[in-house]
Amino acid sequence: MSAHALDWLIARPIAHRGLHDESRGVIENSIGAALAAVSAGYAIECDVQTARDGGLVVFHDDTLERLTDASGRVADVDSTALSALALKGASETIPTFEAFLGAIDGRAPLVVELKSSFDGDLSTAARVAEILSRYRGPVVIESFDPAPIAFLRGQAKALGVAHIPLGIVGEASYDGADWIMLSPSQRRDMTHFLHYPQTRPDFLSWNVADLPHAVPFLLREGLYLPVTVWTVRGAAQANAALTWSDQIVFEGFAPAL
């Protein structure tokens, strides 16, 4: 896929988990946050994970406590029950992926991040592909985990998503507490981008705190891949980031279009 084929991805700033604002009752990854981004003219990033029954929900955290009054792991609750859970501070509930897509209806570019436990389970990727094969809007799929991206790369035609660009989300180090689930080989491959022959990403989304860095520099300057950066939280940070990248994934302010 040529870099120019992804011009639409980097044409406008990408609202991280939608254009959310807790003070106004617009919560991250909600349909309201997605519609606010559509109205403001931004692209949308969202997180998708699998419920106990195999249904997909748009939700970031592994557990429910931060954003709802319920507790426990998202993966241990059926999607019907999850979609009935109210989001704290809002009049909305956790959206199913299908409902989220239906609300956007192709009116804004969409970046779908696959959440993963890094355990080799590819069911989320397969189900997302099944649903997106029928979606008629501008969309890309990305993940920190190389495994689902490699799976989609290899099976894209059979899954009906050969037209959907695939990306890797990355950062400079995977040694912190957030990454204790990784095996030594996973940590090595992700740190040094050794998964490239299997994933062959069409774009990269990189941690803004880790700029400049060789990985985004080489993918952008050597392979001419678009590079977005997350999560940008102010105009000064955005201006600095755009020296090394093509577009920002933002929250907490309203960047110029």
N, C-alpha and C positions, 0 to 999 in steps of 0.2 A: 504494500500500500504506500503510495507516495505521500510525502509530507503535505503537499497541497490538498490532498483528499481530506485532511483534518483541519483545514483552515477554519471551519465552523467551530471546532472545539476551542480554539484560542481567540476567537473573535470578540468575546466578551468575558468579563470576570465571572467566576464560578462561585455561587453562594454555597458555603460549606454547610451541609445538612439543610439546605434551603435558606431563605432569608428570614431567619428566626430572630425573635426579640422577646425574651421572657417577660419584660416589663409590660408588654402589650398583649401577653397571653398567646404569643405565637412561638410554639415550641419546636425545637430541632427535629428534623425528619418527619414533621407533620405535613398533612396536605395543605394546611394553612400557610406553612413556611414555603412550600413549593409554589403555591399560587401567588404569594407575595413576591417571590423571585420572578415569576412569569410577568407579573404586573410591572415590576421595576425594570425589566429588560435584561435580567441576568440569566446565565446558565445555572444549573442545579446539580449539586452533588448529593448523593444519598447513600445510606448503608443498608444492606439487605442480608438477612440471615434466616435460617430455617427453624421453624417451630417443631414441636414433638411429632405432629402428624404429617410433616413434610411440606406444609404450607409455608409461604414466604411472608415475612413482615419487614417493614422499613423501621429499623431500630439499630442504634449503635452499640449500646452496652451489652455485655454478656448477661448481666443481671438486671432486674427490674427496679431496684430500690431508688436510684437517683431520679428517675423520670416518672415513676408512678407510685401509688400507695401500696402496691403489691410487693412481694419479695420472691426471690428464687431466680433460677436460670431461665432465660428465654427458651432455651432448647428443651426444657422440661414441661412446657405448657403448649396446648394445642393452639393453632392459629385463630380459631373462632373465639376462644377465651381471651387471647391476647388482643384481638381487635375490639373487644368489649372493654378493655382497660383504659380508663381515662388518663390522659397525660396531665401531670401536675401543673396547675396554673392555667389550664386551657379548657375549652369546651369540646375538645377533640379527643379521640381515642387513637391507639396505635394503629396505623394504617397497614392493611395488607399491601403487598407489592402490586397486585392487580388494581386495587383501588387508587393507589398512588399514580400509577401510569395512566389510568383513566382520567384522573383529574388534570394531569399535565397535557395529555392528548397531543403530543408532538409540538406544543407551542413554545418550547424552550429546549435547548440542548441539555441532555441528561447524562451525568456521570454516575454509573452504578458501581459502588464498591462492594465486593463480596467479602463478608466477614468470614473468618476461618479460625479453626482451632489448631491448624497445622498438623493434623492427624491423618492426612491422606484421604479424608472423606470428600468426595467430589459431587455429592448430591445437590448442594446449593448451586454449584456451577451448572449442573445439568438442568435443574429446574428453572433457573434464571434464563438459560438459553432457550428452553422450551417456550417460556412466556414472551421473551423478547423477539423470538423468531416471527411473532405475529404483530409486533409493535411497529407502527409506521411513523416514528419520529426520530430525530437525530439523537443517537445514544452511543455510549462507549461502556465497556466493562473493564474494571481494574481490580487489583487485589495486592495486598502485601505478600500474600502466599503465592509463590511461583507455581505450585502444583495445579490449582484450578485454571490458571492462565495457560499453562502448558497443555492441560487437558482440552481446553477450548480451542487452542491453536491446532491441535492435532485432529479434533473432531468437529471443527467448525462447519464444514460442508454437510456432514451427516446430521448435525444438530440444527441446520438452517440458519446459522449466524455468521456465515463467511463474510457477510457485508458489514459486520459490527467490529470496529477497531477494539483492540485489546491493549491494556496497559499494566504496568507495574507501579505500585506505590512503594517508595523506598526512603531510606535515610542512611546516615553514615555508619551507625553502629547498632548492633542488636545484642548488646551486653547488659542492658538495664533490666529492671524488674519486670517490665512489660513483656519481656521476651524469654522468660524462664522456660516456656514450653518448647523452645526450639532445641533440636538435637545439635551437636557440634557440626555435623555436615550441613544442616539447614542454615545455621548461623554463618558458616563459611561461604556457602553459595550465595546467600543474600547479601552479605557484606561486600563480596568481590564480584557480584553480578555474574556468577558462573553458570547460572540457569539460562543465560541468554540463548544458547542453541535450541533449547526446548521452548522457551517462552516467546522469543523474537517479538518483543513488544512493539506496538505501533506508536506508543507515546510513553512518557515517564511522568509520574507525579512525585515530587521530591520535597523533603522537609526543608522549609525555608530557613530554619536555624542551622542547617548544614550546608550553606552556600558560602563561598564557592567550593565545589567538590569535583573530583575527577569524573565520577560516573555521569552526572547530568551534563557536564561539559563535553565529554566525549560522545555521548549519545546525541547531543544537540549539534555540536560542531562537526563531528565525524560522520555520523549516520543521518544527520538532518532530521532527527525525530523531534516533535514538539515536546517541550518540557513545561509542565505546570508546577506550581509550588504551593504547599500548604503549611500551616494555616496562617495567612497574613491577617494582621489585626490593626493595621493603620496605614495611612497614606505614605509616610516616610519609609516604612518597611516594604511597602509595595514598590515604591520607586527603586529602592536598592535591589530588591529581588528581580526586577525586570531587566537588570543588567545581565543576569545569568539564566533567564527563563523567558518563556513566551506568554504566560498568563498566570494569574493568581487564583487560588482558592481562598476565599476570605470569609471573615465573620466579624461582627462588632462595629462595622463602619460601612459607609456606602461609597465604594470607589466609583470614579467617573467611568462612564461608558465610552 
